[in-house]
Amino acid sequence: MKNLNTVAYWLIIVGALNWGLIGIFKWDLVANLLGGGDMLAVIPRIVYTLVGLAALVSIFNTSEK
């Protein structure tokens, strides 16, 4: 379970940094690195999904404590 929490933590960090870059510079790091800037590319969508799942894992782990 500790490994899952560690992975979730880092995915949340990636997601937060990505949203910060989008908000400040209108630049999507994940899409540009993994999909060439194409918002319909599959790999960035997988990363976005994993970030969302990591947030849910974090929410439910926080409520268990």
C-alpha positions in Angstrom: 0.0 0.0 0.0 2.9 2.3 0.7 4.1 1.9 -3.0 0.6 2.8 -4.2 0.6 6.0 -2.0 4.1 7.0 -3.3 3.0 6.5 -7.0 -0.2 8.4 -6.3 1.8 11.3 -4.6 4.1 11.7 -7.6 1.2 11.5 -10.1 -0.6 14.3 -8.2 2.6 16.4 -8.3 2.9 15.9 -12.1 -0.8 16.8 -12.5 -0.5 19.9 -10.3 2.6 21.1 -12.1 1.0 20.5 -15.4 -2.1 22.6 -14.4 0.2 25.3 -13.2 1.9 25.5 -16.5 -1.4 25.5 -18.3 -2.7 28.3 -16.1 0.4 30.5 -16.3 1.8 29.8 -19.8 -1.1 28.1 -21.6 1.4 25.2 -22.2 0.4 21.5 -21.6 3.6 19.7 -20.6 2.1 16.2 -20.6 0.5 16.6 -24.1 3.7 18.2 -25.5 6.0 15.5 -24.1 3.9 12.5 -24.8 1.5 13.4 -27.6 3.1 16.2 -29.6 0.5 18.7 -28.4 -2.4 16.6 -29.8 -5.1 16.6 -27.2 -6.6 13.5 -28.7 -3.4 11.4 -28.3 -3.8 8.2 -26.4 -0.8 8.4 -24.1 -1.5 11.8 -22.6 -5.1 10.7 -22.0 -3.8 7.7 -20.1 -1.6 9.9 -18.0 -4.5 12.3 -17.2 -6.6 9.3 -16.2 -3.8 8.0 -13.9 -3.5 11.4 -12.3 -7.2 11.5 -11.6 -7.1 8.0 -10.2 -4.2 9.0 -8.0 -6.2 11.9 -6.6 -9.0 9.5 -5.8 -6.6 7.1 -4.1 -5.2 10.0 -2.1 -8.7 11.2 -1.1 -9.8 7.8 0.2 -6.4 7.1 1.9 -6.7 10.5 3.7 -10.3 9.7 4.9 -9.1 6.3 6.3 -6.7 7.9 8.8 
